[in-house]
Amino acid sequence: MAIPAAAAAAYRAAAQMGAPAASAAIAPANVPGGNFTDFLSGAIKDSISTIRQGEHAATQQVQGKANLVDVVQSVNAAEITLDTVVAVRDKVVAAYQSIMNMPI
């Protein structure tokens, strides 16, 4: 069950490797003062940002203003992010269904 959390942590670490210091404002969940809500909110914002960067890079390539390698990297990052979001969503739905099927 820790696989989605590990995937989210790995994605977050990878995103911070090339990201500017502005993304450091989001407190990780394991830091005192940070909570799961902050972590989840930050992960969602990071996901949306990555997908938008992929869309922007694709648009720039269509207009002939972007390097193909950069476009492929951005679109690949957006695809991986979307796959991660879908996997986490599926796990949340499965957990909810499991809880709803528990006898009282």
C-alpha positions, -999 to +999 in steps of 0.1 A: +000+000+000+030+023+003+036+023-034+015+054-043+032+073-014+066+062-026+058+071-062+046+106-050+077+111-030+099+100-059+081+123-082+084+152-058+121+146-054+126+144-091+106+176-097+126+195-071+159+185-087+154+208-117+129+232-101+137+267-089+137+275-052+102+288-054+088+253-051+105+249-017+077+269-001+055+238+001+063+219+033+068+182+030+046+159+051+075+146+072+086+181+084+072+193+117+044+217+110+036+201+076+005+179+073-010+156+048-033+183+035-003+205+027+015+176+011-015+166-010-022+202-021+014+206-031+015+174-050-017+184-069-002+218-077+030+202-089+010+178-111-010+206-127+021+227-133+040+197-149+010+190-172+007+226-182+044+228-190+040+198-213+011+214-230+030+247-234+061+229-248+039+211-273+023+244-284+057+260-287+069+231-309+039+235-332+047+271-336+084+262-343+097+280-312+109+250-292+136+224-292+123+189-300+143+173-271+128+197-246+093+191-259+097+153-256+111+156-221+082+179-210+055+158-226+071+126-211+071+143-176+035+153-181+026+117-191+043+102-161+026+127-138-008+119-153-001+081-149+008+087-112-023+108-106-045+081-121-028+054-100-032+074-068-069+080-077-075+043-084-059+034-050-081+060-032-112+047-049-103+011-040-096+021-004-130+039-002-148+009-017-130-014+008-141+008+037-177+009+025-178-029+022-167-035+058-193-049+081-204-027+109 
